[in-house]
Amino acid sequence: MNVNREIKNNRGIGVLLNNLGSSEIDVGDLHKAKIHLDEALVIARDIKNLELISTVSKRLSRLAEKQGNGKEALEMYKLYVKMKDTINNEETQKATIRQQTQYEFEKAQIVKENEAKEHARL
């Protein structure tokens, strides 16, 4: 993690903290998990990385549930769902644009081929 801090790789730091927090949940060190996951969420929000926000918030929801904090678990789960929806919407928009571009290209090719056939016929 020190290398990531030295080169200011905030995404890398966030991912490492997220993974560390997840491992700490698994071994039952919930206090350390909370510290690392909270820091990961701050970094993810700072760099506006939706996938990292989604992953961290899901783990924070799991952690809050284990700690018996239902309200926080629900809040983090809502954030997780919101981020996943946003990511899916962006991916859907990109796919739609790709399909539209492909359609326009194919349409232009057909028009070009028909013009060439008509020119050859004349």
N, C-alpha and C positions, 0 to 999 in steps of 0.2 A: 504494500500500500504506500510505502514511503516514496517509491519511484513515481507512482501516480501523482502524489502530492508535489513532488519536485517538478514534474513536467506539467503540472496543473491540469491533469486529465480528470476533470470532475466526473465525467460519465463513468470512467473506470473506478474511481473512488466510490461512487454511488453503488455500482454493481457489487463491488467487494463488500461494502458495508451491508448491503441487502443479503448477500450470500452468508456473511458472517452471522447476521441476525437470525437468519433461517436456521443455521446450524445450532445456534444457541437455544432457539426454541426447542429443537429436537432433543437436546441434551438436558433441557430443563432450566437453563440459566436465563430466566425470563427478564430479570433486571438488565443484564447486559444486552439481551436481544432488543429490548425497548430502546436503550440508548443508541445502539447501532442503526436500528431501523428508523428511528426518528431523524437521525443525522442523514441517512440515505434519502429520506423523503424531502428534507430541506434541500439537499443537493439536486434531487430530481426536479423539484419545482423551480429552483433557480435556473437550471439549464433547460427547463421546459421539455423534458423528455417524457412523453406521455406513456411509453411502454414501461419505463422504470417507475413512474408514479403508480401505474397500475399494479405492477408486481409488488412493490413495497407496500402499497395500501392493502393489498390482499393479505400479505403476511402480517401486517399490523392488525388486521381484523382477526386473524387466527390467534395472534398473541393476546389481544384484548379479551377474546372469548375464553382463552385458557386462564386468564387472570380474573375472570368473572365480571368483566366490565362490558356488559351488553350494549350500553349506549355507544361507547367508543367503537366496539366491534361493528355495530350497525353503520356508524358514520364512515368508518374506513371501508366497509364493504360497498357502501353507496359510492364512495369515491372510486373504488376499483371498477364498479359497473359503469360509471360515467366515463372513465378513461377508456375502457374497452369499447364502449359505444362510439366514442369519439374516434378512436383508432379504426374501428370497423367502417365508420362513415367516410373517413378519409380514404381508406382502401377502396371502398365502393365507388367513390367519386373518381379516383384514379383509374379504376377498371372501366368505368363508363366512358371516360375520356379516351382511353386506349381503344375501346370498341368503336367509338365514334370516329376516331382517326383512321382506324382500319377500314371502316365502312366507306369513308370519304375517299381513301386511297383506292379501294377496289372499284368504287363507282367511277373514279377518274380513269382507271385502267380500262374499264369496259367502254367508256365513251371514246377513249383514244383508239382502242381496237376497232370499234365500229366506224370511226372516222377513217382509219386506215383501210378497212374493207371497202368502204364507200369510195374512197379515192382510187383504190385498185380497180374497182368495178367500172369506174368512169374511164 
